[in-house]
Amino acid sequence: MIPGARLPSERTLAAAHSVSRASVRQALQALQGQDLIETRHGGGSRCFNLLQAHLDLPSRVPTVVPCSLR
């Protein structure tokens, strides 16, 4: 899924996977607990951008110190 994309509703997910809404709710809570999605009451659930933290890291290029010839 695209970061920030809205997930389908609990009812839609439950019907698509032939499970109860309680099971979907439990799965969404587990994903939220792992900081994979954000859930807002009445606002649905959205995916986090999991790659953004990696993209924001400064590039670390190792410094190479030349060896002196003896």
Predicted model as a PDB file, atoms N, CA, C, CB and O in Angstrom, pLDDT in the B-factor column:
MODEL        1                                                                  
ATOM      1  N   MET A   1       0.836  -1.185   0.000  1.00 69.00           N  
ATOM      2  CA  MET A   1       0.000   0.000   0.000  1.00 69.00           C  
ATOM      3  C   MET A   1       0.875   1.241   0.000  1.00 69.00           C  
ATOM      4  CB  MET A   1      -0.948   0.002   1.208  1.00 69.00           C  
ATOM      5  O   MET A   1       2.011   1.223   0.473  1.00 69.00           O  
ATOM      6  N   ILE A   2       0.339   2.283  -0.524  1.00 76.00           N  
ATOM      7  CA  ILE A   2       1.040   3.551  -0.590  1.00 76.00           C  
ATOM      8  C   ILE A   2       1.006   4.200   0.795  1.00 76.00           C  
ATOM      9  CB  ILE A   2       0.409   4.485  -1.667  1.00 76.00           C  
ATOM     10  O   ILE A   2      -0.044   4.217   1.436  1.00 76.00           O  
ATOM     11  N   PRO A   3       2.138   4.735   1.267  1.00 78.00           N  
ATOM     12  CA  PRO A   3       2.137   5.410   2.572  1.00 78.00           C  
ATOM     13  C   PRO A   3       1.086   6.516   2.615  1.00 78.00           C  
ATOM     14  CB  PRO A   3       3.529   5.995   2.878  1.00 78.00           C  
ATOM     15  O   PRO A   3       0.959   7.310   1.683  1.00 78.00           O  
ATOM     16  N   GLY A   4       0.348   6.548   3.700  1.00 81.00           N  
ATOM     17  CA  GLY A   4      -0.718   7.532   3.855  1.00 81.00           C  
ATOM     18  C   GLY A   4      -2.045   7.085   3.272  1.00 81.00           C  
ATOM     19  O   GLY A   4      -3.069   7.731   3.491  1.00 81.00           O  
ATOM     20  N   ALA A   5      -2.036   5.978   2.527  1.00 85.00           N  
ATOM     21  CA  ALA A   5      -3.275   5.479   1.919  1.00 85.00           C  
ATOM     22  C   ALA A   5      -4.220   4.989   3.003  1.00 85.00           C  
ATOM     23  CB  ALA A   5      -2.979   4.343   0.908  1.00 85.00           C  
ATOM     24  O   ALA A   5      -3.804   4.409   4.006  1.00 85.00           O  
ATOM     25  N   ARG A   6      -5.467   5.229   2.780  1.00 89.00           N  
ATOM     26  CA  ARG A   6      -6.479   4.805   3.741  1.00 89.00           C  
ATOM     27  C   ARG A   6      -6.807   3.332   3.548  1.00 89.00           C  
ATOM     28  CB  ARG A   6      -7.749   5.658   3.604  1.00 89.00           C  
ATOM     29  O   ARG A   6      -7.004   2.874   2.422  1.00 89.00           O  
ATOM     30  N   LEU A   7      -6.864   2.599   4.641  1.00 91.00           N  
ATOM     31  CA  LEU A   7      -7.234   1.186   4.592  1.00 91.00           C  
ATOM     32  C   LEU A   7      -8.743   1.062   4.420  1.00 91.00           C  
ATOM     33  CB  LEU A   7      -6.766   0.443   5.872  1.00 91.00           C  
ATOM     34  O   LEU A   7      -9.483   1.972   4.793  1.00 91.00           O  
ATOM     35  N   PRO A   8      -9.203  -0.046   3.864  1.00 93.00           N  
ATOM     36  CA  PRO A   8     -10.654  -0.262   3.787  1.00 93.00           C  
ATOM     37  C   PRO A   8     -11.250  -0.316   5.198  1.00 93.00           C  
ATOM     38  CB  PRO A   8     -10.976  -1.576   3.010  1.00 93.00           C  
ATOM     39  O   PRO A   8     -10.539  -0.532   6.180  1.00 93.00           O  
ATOM     40  N   SER A   9     -12.546  -0.119   5.275  1.00 92.00           N  
ATOM     41  CA  SER A   9     -13.228  -0.134   6.572  1.00 92.00           C  
ATOM     42  C   SER A   9     -13.168  -1.523   7.191  1.00 92.00           C  
ATOM     43  CB  SER A   9     -14.691   0.317   6.423  1.00 92.00           C  
ATOM     44  O   SER A   9     -12.918  -2.513   6.503  1.00 92.00           O  
ATOM     45  N   GLU A  10     -13.400  -1.582   8.497  1.00 93.00           N  
ATOM     46  CA  GLU A  10     -13.431  -2.861   9.207  1.00 93.00           C  
ATOM     47  C   GLU A  10     -14.458  -3.794   8.578  1.00 93.00           C  
ATOM     48  CB  GLU A  10     -13.748  -2.647  10.698  1.00 93.00           C  
ATOM     49  O   GLU A  10     -14.200  -4.984   8.398  1.00 93.00           O  
ATOM     50  N   ARG A  11     -15.606  -3.254   8.252  1.00 95.00           N  
ATOM     51  CA  ARG A  11     -16.690  -4.064   7.671  1.00 95.00           C  
ATOM     52  C   ARG A  11     -16.258  -4.632   6.311  1.00 95.00           C  
ATOM     53  CB  ARG A  11     -17.989  -3.209   7.513  1.00 95.00           C  
ATOM     54  O   ARG A  11     -16.514  -5.799   6.014  1.00 95.00           O  
ATOM     55  N   THR A  12     -15.607  -3.810   5.496  1.00 95.00           N  
ATOM     56  CA  THR A  12     -15.155  -4.262   4.181  1.00 95.00           C  
ATOM     57  C   THR A  12     -14.081  -5.340   4.306  1.00 95.00           C  
ATOM     58  CB  THR A  12     -14.621  -3.080   3.367  1.00 95.00           C  
ATOM     59  O   THR A  12     -14.121  -6.348   3.602  1.00 95.00           O  
ATOM     60  N   LEU A  13     -13.119  -5.121   5.207  1.00 94.00           N  
ATOM     61  CA  LEU A  13     -12.055  -6.114   5.420  1.00 94.00           C  
ATOM     62  C   LEU A  13     -12.630  -7.425   5.941  1.00 94.00           C  
ATOM     63  CB  LEU A  13     -11.002  -5.575   6.405  1.00 94.00           C  
ATOM     64  O   LEU A  13     -12.217  -8.503   5.513  1.00 94.00           O  
ATOM     65  N   ALA A  14     -13.577  -7.334   6.861  1.00 96.00           N  
ATOM     66  CA  ALA A  14     -14.186  -8.538   7.432  1.00 96.00           C  
ATOM     67  C   ALA A  14     -14.912  -9.340   6.349  1.00 96.00           C  
ATOM     68  CB  ALA A  14     -15.168  -8.162   8.568  1.00 96.00           C  
ATOM     69  O   ALA A  14     -14.783 -10.563   6.289  1.00 96.00           O  
ATOM     70  N   ALA A  15     -15.669  -8.658   5.501  1.00 97.00           N  
ATOM     71  CA  ALA A  15     -16.405  -9.348   4.443  1.00 97.00           C  
ATOM     72  C   ALA A  15     -15.451  -9.938   3.403  1.00 97.00           C  
ATOM     73  CB  ALA A  15     -17.393  -8.386   3.767  1.00 97.00           C  
ATOM     74  O   ALA A  15     -15.680 -11.044   2.913  1.00 97.00           O  
ATOM     75  N   ALA A  16     -14.396  -9.217   3.068  1.00 96.00           N  
ATOM     76  CA  ALA A  16     -13.451  -9.681   2.049  1.00 96.00           C  
ATOM     77  C   ALA A  16     -12.680 -10.916   2.486  1.00 96.00           C  
ATOM     78  CB  ALA A  16     -12.480  -8.579   1.705  1.00 96.00           C  
ATOM     79  O   ALA A  16     -12.281 -11.730   1.653  1.00 96.00           O  
ATOM     80  N   HIS A  17     -12.469 -11.057   3.792  1.00 95.00           N  
ATOM     81  CA  HIS A  17     -11.669 -12.171   4.295  1.00 95.00           C  
ATOM     82  C   HIS A  17     -12.487 -13.184   5.107  1.00 95.00           C  
ATOM     83  CB  HIS A  17     -10.542 -11.637   5.145  1.00 95.00           C  
ATOM     84  O   HIS A  17     -11.933 -14.089   5.731  1.00 95.00           O  
ATOM     85  N   SER A  18     -13.805 -13.014   5.086  1.00 96.00           N  
ATOM     86  CA  SER A  18     -14.725 -13.932   5.774  1.00 96.00           C  
ATOM     87  C   SER A  18     -14.356 -14.136   7.243  1.00 96.00           C  
ATOM     88  CB  SER A  18     -14.744 -15.279   5.063  1.00 96.00           C  
ATOM     89  O   SER A  18     -14.295 -15.263   7.736  1.00 96.00           O  
ATOM     90  N   VAL A  19     -14.109 -13.014   7.930  1.00 96.00           N  
ATOM     91  CA  VAL A  19     -13.822 -13.047   9.368  1.00 96.00           C  
ATOM     92  C   VAL A  19     -14.732 -12.034  10.054  1.00 96.00           C  
ATOM     93  CB  VAL A  19     -12.304 -12.737   9.662  1.00 96.00           C  
ATOM     94  O   VAL A  19     -15.385 -11.226   9.394  1.00 96.00           O  
ATOM     95  N   SER A  20     -14.768 -12.085  11.364  1.00 96.00           N  
ATOM     96  CA  SER A  20     -15.610 -11.143  12.107  1.00 96.00           C  
ATOM     97  C   SER A  20     -14.932  -9.769  12.190  1.00 96.00           C  
ATOM     98  CB  SER A  20     -15.904 -11.686  13.530  1.00 96.00           C  
ATOM     99  O   SER A  20     -13.716  -9.648  12.049  1.00 96.00           O  
ATOM    100  N   ARG A  21     -15.742  -8.756  12.419  1.00 95.00           N  
ATOM    101  CA  ARG A  21     -15.190  -7.413  12.600  1.00 95.00           C  
ATOM    102  C   ARG A  21     -14.300  -7.363  13.828  1.00 95.00           C  
ATOM    103  CB  ARG A  21     -16.313  -6.376  12.719  1.00 95.00           C  
ATOM    104  O   ARG A  21     -13.335  -6.599  13.865  1.00 95.00           O  
ATOM    105  N   ALA A  22     -14.616  -8.174  14.842  1.00 96.00           N  
ATOM    106  CA  ALA A  22     -13.778  -8.216  16.048  1.00 96.00           C  
ATOM    107  C   ALA A  22     -12.371  -8.695  15.701  1.00 96.00           C  
ATOM    108  CB  ALA A  22     -14.409  -9.139  17.120  1.00 96.00           C  
ATOM    109  O   ALA A  22     -11.388  -8.182  16.236  1.00 96.00           O  
ATOM    110  N   SER A  23     -12.274  -9.675  14.807  1.00 96.00           N  
ATOM    111  CA  SER A  23     -10.956 -10.163  14.383  1.00 96.00           C  
ATOM    112  C   SER A  23     -10.199  -9.092  13.618  1.00 96.00           C  
ATOM    113  CB  SER A  23     -11.098 -11.419  13.517  1.00 96.00           C  
ATOM    114  O   SER A  23      -8.999  -8.909  13.822  1.00 96.00           O  
ATOM    115  N   VAL A  24     -10.894  -8.387  12.742  1.00 95.00           N  
ATOM    116  CA  VAL A  24     -10.268  -7.295  11.985  1.00 95.00           C  
ATOM    117  C   VAL A  24      -9.805  -6.209  12.948  1.00 95.00           C  
ATOM    118  CB  VAL A  24     -11.255  -6.706  10.934  1.00 95.00           C  
ATOM    119  O   VAL A  24      -8.691  -5.700  12.829  1.00 95.00           O  
ATOM    120  N   ARG A  25     -10.653  -5.861  13.892  1.00 93.00           N  
ATOM    121  CA  ARG A  25     -10.309  -4.820  14.868  1.00 93.00           C  
ATOM    122  C   ARG A  25      -9.068  -5.227  15.666  1.00 93.00           C  
ATOM    123  CB  ARG A  25     -11.500  -4.554  15.825  1.00 93.00           C  
ATOM    124  O   ARG A  25      -8.189  -4.401  15.916  1.00 93.00           O  
ATOM    125  N   GLN A  26      -8.999  -6.490  16.062  1.00 95.00           N  
ATOM    126  CA  GLN A  26      -7.849  -6.990  16.810  1.00 95.00           C  
ATOM    127  C   GLN A  26      -6.579  -6.916  15.951  1.00 95.00           C  
ATOM    128  CB  GLN A  26      -8.100  -8.442  17.280  1.00 95.00           C  
ATOM    129  O   GLN A  26      -5.518  -6.537  16.446  1.00 95.00           O  
ATOM    130  N   ALA A  27      -6.684  -7.274  14.680  1.00 94.00           N  
ATOM    131  CA  ALA A  27      -5.531  -7.213  13.775  1.00 94.00           C  
ATOM    132  C   ALA A  27      -5.077  -5.771  13.566  1.00 94.00           C  
ATOM    133  CB  ALA A  27      -5.875  -7.859  12.420  1.00 94.00           C  
ATOM    134  O   ALA A  27      -3.877  -5.497  13.547  1.00 94.00           O  
ATOM    135  N   LEU A  28      -6.025  -4.850  13.411  1.00 93.00           N  
ATOM    136  CA  LEU A  28      -5.678  -3.445  13.233  1.00 93.00           C  
ATOM    137  C   LEU A  28      -5.014  -2.879  14.485  1.00 93.00           C  
ATOM    138  CB  LEU A  28      -6.923  -2.631  12.883  1.00 93.00           C  
ATOM    139  O   LEU A  28      -4.087  -2.075  14.389  1.00 93.00           O  
ATOM    140  N   GLN A  29      -5.486  -3.296  15.655  1.00 92.00           N  
ATOM    141  CA  GLN A  29      -4.862  -2.849  16.907  1.00 92.00           C  
ATOM    142  C   GLN A  29      -3.437  -3.371  17.015  1.00 92.00           C  
ATOM    143  CB  GLN A  29      -5.688  -3.313  18.121  1.00 92.00           C  
ATOM    144  O   GLN A  29      -2.554  -2.671  17.511  1.00 92.00           O  
ATOM    145  N   ALA A  30      -3.206  -4.610  16.550  1.00 92.00           N  
ATOM    146  CA  ALA A  30      -1.855  -5.172  16.575  1.00 92.00           C  
ATOM    147  C   ALA A  30      -0.939  -4.393  15.638  1.00 92.00           C  
ATOM    148  CB  ALA A  30      -1.878  -6.664  16.181  1.00 92.00           C  
ATOM    149  O   ALA A  30       0.207  -4.111  15.988  1.00 92.00           O  
ATOM    150  N   LEU A  31      -1.431  -4.041  14.450  1.00 89.00           N  
ATOM    151  CA  LEU A  31      -0.640  -3.245  13.503  1.00 89.00           C  
ATOM    152  C   LEU A  31      -0.353  -1.854  14.055  1.00 89.00           C  
ATOM    153  CB  LEU A  31      -1.371  -3.131  12.158  1.00 89.00           C  
ATOM    154  O   LEU A  31       0.742  -1.320  13.874  1.00 89.00           O  
ATOM    155  N   GLN A  32      -1.334  -1.276  14.724  1.00 90.00           N  
ATOM    156  CA  GLN A  32      -1.147   0.034  15.329  1.00 90.00           C  
ATOM    157  C   GLN A  32      -0.119  -0.050  16.458  1.00 90.00           C  
ATOM    158  CB  GLN A  32      -2.488   0.584  15.855  1.00 90.00           C  
ATOM    159  O   GLN A  32       0.698   0.856  16.622  1.00 90.00           O  
ATOM    160  N   GLY A  33      -0.155  -1.112  17.221  1.00 90.00           N  
ATOM    161  CA  GLY A  33       0.795  -1.304  18.306  1.00 90.00           C  
ATOM    162  C   GLY A  33       2.226  -1.445  17.813  1.00 90.00           C  
ATOM    163  O   GLY A  33       3.172  -1.164  18.548  1.00 90.00           O  
ATOM    164  N   GLN A  34       2.385  -1.884  16.558  1.00 87.00           N  
ATOM    165  CA  GLN A  34       3.707  -2.015  15.959  1.00 87.00           C  
ATOM    166  C   GLN A  34       4.085  -0.780  15.142  1.00 87.00           C  
ATOM    167  CB  GLN A  34       3.759  -3.256  15.080  1.00 87.00           C  
ATOM    168  O   GLN A  34       5.085  -0.786  14.424  1.00 87.00           O  
ATOM    169  N   ASP A  35       3.282   0.276  15.254  1.00 85.00           N  
ATOM    170  CA  ASP A  35       3.494   1.536  14.522  1.00 85.00           C  
ATOM    171  C   ASP A  35       3.538   1.342  13.016  1.00 85.00           C  
ATOM    172  CB  ASP A  35       4.779   2.188  14.977  1.00 85.00           C  
ATOM    173  O   ASP A  35       4.320   2.000  12.329  1.00 85.00           O  
ATOM    174  N   LEU A  36       2.704   0.445  12.495  1.00 86.00           N  
ATOM    175  CA  LEU A  36       2.620   0.237  11.056  1.00 86.00           C  
ATOM    176  C   LEU A  36       1.464   1.010  10.446  1.00 86.00           C  
ATOM    177  CB  LEU A  36       2.476  -1.238  10.747  1.00 86.00           C  
ATOM    178  O   LEU A  36       1.497   1.367   9.269  1.00 86.00           O  
ATOM    179  N   ILE A  37       0.433   1.267  11.262  1.00 89.00           N  
ATOM    180  CA  ILE A  37      -0.714   2.055  10.802  1.00 89.00           C  
ATOM    181  C   ILE A  37      -1.101   3.054  11.883  1.00 89.00           C  
ATOM    182  CB  ILE A  37      -1.919   1.137  10.447  1.00 89.00           C  
ATOM    183  O   ILE A  37      -0.710   2.933  13.044  1.00 89.00           O  
ATOM    184  N   GLU A  38      -1.874   4.037  11.467  1.00 89.00           N  
ATOM    185  CA  GLU A  38      -2.440   5.016  12.389  1.00 89.00           C  
ATOM    186  C   GLU A  38      -3.949   4.883  12.287  1.00 89.00           C  
ATOM    187  CB  GLU A  38      -1.959   6.488  12.062  1.00 89.00           C  
ATOM    188  O   GLU A  38      -4.500   4.865  11.187  1.00 89.00           O  
ATOM    189  N   THR A  39      -4.615   4.790  13.419  1.00 87.00           N  
ATOM    190  CA  THR A  39      -6.069   4.667  13.432  1.00 87.00           C  
ATOM    191  C   THR A  39      -6.665   5.837  14.191  1.00 87.00           C  
ATOM    192  CB  THR A  39      -6.509   3.325  14.062  1.00 87.00           C  
ATOM    193  O   THR A  39      -6.228   6.167  15.294  1.00 87.00           O  
ATOM    194  N   ARG A  40      -7.672   6.462  13.585  1.00 85.00           N  
ATOM    195  CA  ARG A  40      -8.383   7.570  14.236  1.00 85.00           C  
ATOM    196  C   ARG A  40      -9.859   7.233  14.292  1.00 85.00           C  
ATOM    197  CB  ARG A  40      -8.152   8.918  13.482  1.00 85.00           C  
ATOM    198  O   ARG A  40     -10.448   6.778  13.312  1.00 85.00           O  
ATOM    199  N   HIS A  41     -10.439   7.462  15.444  1.00 83.00           N  
ATOM    200  CA  HIS A  41     -11.863   7.179  15.623  1.00 83.00           C  
ATOM    201  C   HIS A  41     -12.661   8.004  14.618  1.00 83.00           C  
ATOM    202  CB  HIS A  41     -12.319   7.490  17.083  1.00 83.00           C  
ATOM    203  O   HIS A  41     -12.584   9.232  14.608  1.00 83.00           O  
ATOM    204  N   GLY A  42     -13.424   7.318  13.779  1.00 83.00           N  
ATOM    205  CA  GLY A  42     -14.236   7.982  12.774  1.00 83.00           C  
ATOM    206  C   GLY A  42     -13.450   8.433  11.550  1.00 83.00           C  
ATOM    207  O   GLY A  42     -14.037   8.923  10.586  1.00 83.00           O  
ATOM    208  N   GLY A  43     -12.128   8.273  11.577  1.00 83.00           N  
ATOM    209  CA  GLY A  43     -11.309   8.727  10.458  1.00 83.00           C  
ATOM    210  C   GLY A  43     -10.637   7.607   9.700  1.00 83.00           C  
ATOM    211  O   GLY A  43      -9.924   7.847   8.726  1.00 83.00           O  
ATOM    212  N   GLY A  44     -10.861   6.383  10.144  1.00 87.00           N  
ATOM    213  CA  GLY A  44     -10.267   5.245   9.455  1.00 87.00           C  
ATOM    214  C   GLY A  44      -8.822   5.014   9.848  1.00 87.00           C  
ATOM    215  O   GLY A  44      -8.296   5.645  10.764  1.00 87.00           O  
ATOM    216  N   SER A  45      -8.200   4.103   9.139  1.00 90.00           N  
ATOM    217  CA  SER A  45      -6.811   3.736   9.394  1.00 90.00           C  
ATOM    218  C   SER A  45      -5.980   4.066   8.168  1.00 90.00           C  
ATOM    219  CB  SER A  45      -6.686   2.234   9.757  1.00 90.00           C  
ATOM    220  O   SER A  45      -6.445   3.947   7.034  1.00 90.00           O  
ATOM    221  N   ARG A  46      -4.752   4.479   8.408  1.00 88.00           N  
ATOM    222  CA  ARG A  46      -3.844   4.820   7.315  1.00 88.00           C  
ATOM    223  C   ARG A  46      -2.494   4.174   7.550  1.00 88.00           C  
ATOM    224  CB  ARG A  46      -3.693   6.347   7.176  1.00 88.00           C  
ATOM    225  O   ARG A  46      -2.065   3.990   8.689  1.00 88.00           O  
ATOM    226  N   CYS A  47      -1.827   3.831   6.451  1.00 87.00           N  
ATOM    227  CA  CYS A  47      -0.481   3.254   6.511  1.00 87.00           C  
ATOM    228  C   CYS A  47       0.528   4.347   6.814  1.00 87.00           C  
ATOM    229  CB  CYS A  47      -0.122   2.537   5.185  1.00 87.00           C  
ATOM    230  O   CYS A  47       0.390   5.480   6.352  1.00 87.00           O  
ATOM    231  N   PHE A  48       1.540   4.001   7.593  1.00 81.00           N  
ATOM    232  CA  PHE A  48       2.655   4.905   7.811  1.00 81.00           C  
ATOM    233  C   PHE A  48       3.656   4.735   6.685  1.00 81.00           C  
ATOM    234  CB  PHE A  48       3.318   4.653   9.182  1.00 81.00           C  
ATOM    235  O   PHE A  48       3.689   3.698   6.023  1.00 81.00           O  
ATOM    236  N   ASN A  49       4.474   5.757   6.472  1.00 71.00           N  
ATOM    237  CA  ASN A  49       5.565   5.661   5.507  1.00 71.00           C  
ATOM    238  C   ASN A  49       6.752   5.055   6.242  1.00 71.00           C  
ATOM    239  CB  ASN A  49       5.925   7.067   4.882  1.00 71.00           C  
ATOM    240  O   ASN A  49       7.507   5.766   6.904  1.00 71.00           O  
ATOM    241  N   LEU A  50       6.914   3.759   6.125  1.00 65.00           N  
ATOM    242  CA  LEU A  50       7.954   3.056   6.867  1.00 65.00           C  
ATOM    243  C   LEU A  50       9.348   3.334   6.323  1.00 65.00           C  
ATOM    244  CB  LEU A  50       7.689   1.573   6.843  1.00 65.00           C  
ATOM    245  O   LEU A  50      10.336   3.156   7.035  1.00 65.00           O  
ATOM    246  N   LEU A  51       9.437   3.767   5.077  1.00 64.00           N  
ATOM    247  CA  LEU A  51      10.741   4.038   4.490  1.00 64.00           C  
ATOM    248  C   LEU A  51      11.245   5.441   4.797  1.00 64.00           C  
ATOM    249  CB  LEU A  51      10.682   3.839   3.004  1.00 64.00           C  
ATOM    250  O   LEU A  51      12.440   5.707   4.671  1.00 64.00           O  
ATOM    251  N   GLN A  52      10.358   6.339   5.194  1.00 60.00           N  
ATOM    252  CA  GLN A  52      10.757   7.730   5.397  1.00 60.00           C  
ATOM    253  C   GLN A  52      11.879   7.870   6.414  1.00 60.00           C  
ATOM    254  CB  GLN A  52       9.569   8.549   5.840  1.00 60.00           C  
ATOM    255  O   GLN A  52      12.786   8.681   6.225  1.00 60.00           O  
ATOM    256  N   ALA A  53      11.832   7.103   7.474  1.00 55.00           N  
ATOM    257  CA  ALA A  53      12.890   7.182   8.485  1.00 55.00           C  
ATOM    258  C   ALA A  53      14.244   6.833   7.882  1.00 55.00           C  
ATOM    259  CB  ALA A  53      12.580   6.247   9.663  1.00 55.00           C  
ATOM    260  O   ALA A  53      15.262   7.425   8.241  1.00 55.00           O  
ATOM    261  N   HIS A  54      14.251   5.868   6.963  1.00 52.00           N  
ATOM    262  CA  HIS A  54      15.502   5.486   6.318  1.00 52.00           C  
ATOM    263  C   HIS A  54      15.955   6.539   5.318  1.00 52.00           C  
ATOM    264  CB  HIS A  54      15.350   4.140   5.624  1.00 52.00           C  
ATOM    265  O   HIS A  54      17.154   6.758   5.145  1.00 52.00           O  
ATOM    266  N   LEU A  55      15.008   7.189   4.664  1.00 55.00           N  
ATOM    267  CA  LEU A  55      15.362   8.200   3.677  1.00 55.00           C  
ATOM    268  C   LEU A  55      15.876   9.471   4.331  1.00 55.00           C  
ATOM    269  CB  LEU A  55      14.167   8.518   2.803  1.00 55.00           C  
ATOM    270  O   LEU A  55      16.648  10.214   3.724  1.00 55.00           O  
ATOM    271  N   ASP A  56      15.456   9.728   5.565  1.00 54.00           N  
ATOM    272  CA  ASP A  56      15.869  10.931   6.274  1.00 54.00           C  
ATOM    273  C   ASP A  56      17.247  10.804   6.907  1.00 54.00           C  
ATOM    274  CB  ASP A  56      14.862  11.265   7.332  1.00 54.00           C  
ATOM    275  O   ASP A  56      17.819  11.803   7.343  1.00 54.00           O  
ATOM    276  N   LEU A  57      17.789   9.584   6.965  1.00 52.00           N  
ATOM    277  CA  LEU A  57      19.095   9.398   7.581  1.00 52.00           C  
ATOM    278  C   LEU A  57      20.175  10.024   6.699  1.00 52.00           C  
ATOM    279  CB  LEU A  57      19.382   7.895   7.814  1.00 52.00           C  
ATOM    280  O   LEU A  57      20.126   9.904   5.475  1.00 52.00           O  
ATOM    281  N   PRO A  58      21.141  10.686   7.316  1.00 56.00           N  
ATOM    282  CA  PRO A  58      22.225  11.229   6.496  1.00 56.00           C  
ATOM    283  C   PRO A  58      23.039  10.081   5.906  1.00 56.00           C  
ATOM    284  CB  PRO A  58      23.136  12.174   7.333  1.00 56.00           C  
ATOM    285  O   PRO A  58      23.245   9.045   6.537  1.00 56.00           O  
ATOM    286  N   SER A  59      23.483  10.299   4.698  1.00 55.00           N  
ATOM    287  CA  SER A  59      24.288   9.232   4.102  1.00 55.00           C  
ATOM    288  C   SER A  59      25.632   9.203   4.812  1.00 55.00           C  
ATOM    289  CB  SER A  59      24.470   9.443   2.557  1.00 55.00           C  
ATOM    290  O   SER A  59      26.260  10.238   5.034  1.00 55.00           O  
ATOM    291  N   ARG A  60      26.042   8.045   5.148  1.00 56.00           N  
ATOM    292  CA  ARG A  60      27.301   7.877   5.868  1.00 56.00           C  
ATOM    293  C   ARG A  60      28.291   7.177   4.953  1.00 56.00           C  
ATOM    294  CB  ARG A  60      27.098   7.074   7.189  1.00 56.00           C  
ATOM    295  O   ARG A  60      28.206   5.976   4.694  1.00 56.00           O  
ATOM    296  N   VAL A  61      29.217   7.966   4.484  1.00 53.00           N  
ATOM    297  CA  VAL A  61      30.253   7.415   3.625  1.00 53.00           C  
ATOM    298  C   VAL A  61      31.486   7.216   4.501  1.00 53.00           C  
ATOM    299  CB  VAL A  61      30.555   8.355   2.388  1.00 53.00           C  
ATOM    300  O   VAL A  61      31.966   8.162   5.126  1.00 53.00           O  
ATOM    301  N   PRO A  62      31.987   6.014   4.545  1.00 53.00           N  
ATOM    302  CA  PRO A  62      33.157   5.786   5.400  1.00 53.00           C  
ATOM    303  C   PRO A  62      34.360   6.587   4.906  1.00 53.00           C  
ATOM    304  CB  PRO A  62      33.505   4.287   5.447  1.00 53.00           C  
ATOM    305  O   PRO A  62      34.618   6.705   3.708  1.00 53.00           O  
ATOM    306  N   THR A  63      35.062   7.115   5.860  1.00 55.00           N  
ATOM    307  CA  THR A  63      36.270   7.860   5.526  1.00 55.00           C  
ATOM    308  C   THR A  63      37.417   6.880   5.350  1.00 55.00           C  
ATOM    309  CB  THR A  63      36.603   8.912   6.620  1.00 55.00           C  
ATOM    310  O   THR A  63      37.703   6.063   6.226  1.00 55.00           O  
ATOM    311  N   VAL A  64      38.057   6.978   4.217  1.00 55.00           N  
ATOM    312  CA  VAL A  64      39.172   6.085   3.934  1.00 55.00           C  
ATOM    313  C   VAL A  64      40.464   6.856   4.163  1.00 55.00           C  
ATOM    314  CB  VAL A  64      39.100   5.522   2.476  1.00 55.00           C  
ATOM    315  O   VAL A  64      40.705   7.892   3.543  1.00 55.00           O  
ATOM    316  N   VAL A  65      41.272   6.343   5.046  1.00 53.00           N  
ATOM    317  CA  VAL A  65      42.552   6.957   5.326  1.00 53.00           C  
ATOM    318  C   VAL A  65      43.607   6.170   4.554  1.00 53.00           C  
ATOM    319  CB  VAL A  65      42.856   6.983   6.868  1.00 53.00           C  
ATOM    320  O   VAL A  65      43.797   4.979   4.798  1.00 53.00           O  
ATOM    321  N   PRO A  66      44.291   6.833   3.624  1.00 55.00           N  
ATOM    322  CA  PRO A  66      45.273   6.089   2.837  1.00 55.00           C  
ATOM    323  C   PRO A  66      46.412   5.603   3.705  1.00 55.00           C  
ATOM    324  CB  PRO A  66      45.813   6.949   1.704  1.00 55.00           C  
ATOM    325  O   PRO A  66      46.862   6.299   4.616  1.00 55.00           O  
ATOM    326  N   CYS A  67      46.865   4.416   3.415  1.00 59.00           N  
ATOM    327  CA  CYS A  67      48.005   3.849   4.132  1.00 59.00           C  
ATOM    328  C   CYS A  67      49.288   4.452   3.552  1.00 59.00           C  
ATOM    329  CB  CYS A  67      48.018   2.280   4.028  1.00 59.00           C  
ATOM    330  O   CYS A  67      49.424   4.593   2.337  1.00 59.00           O  
ATOM    331  N   SER A  68      50.186   4.791   4.400  1.00 55.00           N  
ATOM    332  CA  SER A  68      51.456   5.315   3.897  1.00 55.00           C  
ATOM    333  C   SER A  68      52.362   4.147   3.551  1.00 55.00           C  
ATOM    334  CB  SER A  68      52.135   6.255   4.938  1.00 55.00           C  
ATOM    335  O   SER A  68      52.399   3.142   4.262  1.00 55.00           O  
ATOM    336  N   LEU A  69      53.069   4.286   2.489  1.00 52.00           N  
ATOM    337  CA  LEU A  69      54.016   3.241   2.077  1.00 52.00           C  
ATOM    338  C   LEU A  69      55.271   3.346   2.896  1.00 52.00           C  
ATOM    339  CB  LEU A  69      54.348   3.344   0.578  1.00 52.00           C  
ATOM    340  O   LEU A  69      55.774   4.453   3.083  1.00 52.00           O  
ATOM    341  N   ARG A  70      55.795   2.274   3.385  1.00 48.00           N  
ATOM    342  CA  ARG A  70      56.998   2.273   4.204  1.00 48.00           C  
ATOM    343  C   ARG A  70      58.178   1.782   3.435  1.00 48.00           C  
ATOM    344  CB  ARG A  70      56.809   1.435   5.428  1.00 48.00           C  
ATOM    345  O   ARG A  70      59.283   1.715   3.975  1.00 48.00           O  
TER     346      ARG A  70                                                      
ENDMDL                                                                          
END                                                                             
